[in-house]
Amino acid sequence: MKTAIVTDSTAYLPKEVRERLGIRLIPLSVIFGEETYREEIDMTTDEFFAKVKQHPTLPTTSQPAVGEFVDLFTALREEGYDAVISIHLSSGISGTYQGAVTAGTMVDGLRVLAYDSEISCMAQGFYAMEAAEMAQAGRTPEEIIARLDEIKQTLRAYFMVDDLAHLQRGGRLTGAQAFIGGLLQIKPLLRFENKVIVPFEKIRTRKKAVKRIEELFAEDAEKGIPLKAAVIHANQPDEAGRWRDELSARYPHVEFFISYFGPVIATHVGEGALGLTWYQP
Ligand code: MYR
């Protein structure tokens, strides 16, 4: 049984990691006016932030077309794979997962198991990396899916944005009426619940929001069990690096990564967003 692991670009896994683990990528796109760019392929994250500053209109995003999934799955079948586990950003914020499900029914001779990570970014990347390591070790699709479900039990992610208007404009903020309208300067802590983004706690300053995430992280990190964690930032590499160094000095048993909100997710969270995700490996 040869199993391929696919994930979409919003996992923001560096190319070197994808190549080492054999993870195949399907990109989402950002659209500036008439121009469409597949993130991680046609446009880097630095290019995206530069373009946002000079383009007259704000970008929008789009999921991969079903035909692109069909092409990728067909190519994998031709390469001799029997099964594909296709891991995607939460079905509550994008139709990408559903696209993989639909395409899976259109390719004969290949078992396609679409997996809804119910999250995105490096948290989704953690799922893809574990799945790929297991696939390389010859584990069955069932064993891999069971492990992904287990990861879901311990995975946490909290993030904050500088300007809630981006999430509101894109329609990706649920249950936040109380925060909207005159209160956009508030920096609520956000998280995913039942596949959608909801405000977790109302917090007034970025500093306090960071402190609160640290407290939530400490609840798990202070148990002393090994964790993997990632600081995720939207064009704030220095702040993210400092935060990672502080946390890493406090919790040497935790393996820390730094990751980023790339073009598609940054379109919805805006520059300055910052988050922390972790799970028990
Ligand atoms: C599409 O056009 O299908 C893509 C829509 C992406 C919506 C992104 C909403 C923000 C997600 C924040 C993820 C934070 C993870 C820690």
Boltz pocket constraint, residues with backbone or C-beta under 6 A from the ligand:
constraints:
  - pocket:
      binder: B
      contacts: [[A, 28], [A, 29], [A, 61], [A, 62], [A, 63], [A, 93], [A, 94], [A, 95], [A, 96], [A, 119], [A, 120], [A, 121], [A, 123], [A, 157], [A, 158], [A, 159], [A, 172], [A, 232], [A, 264], [A, 265], [A, 268], [A, 269], [A, 275], [A, 277]]
      max_distance: 6.0
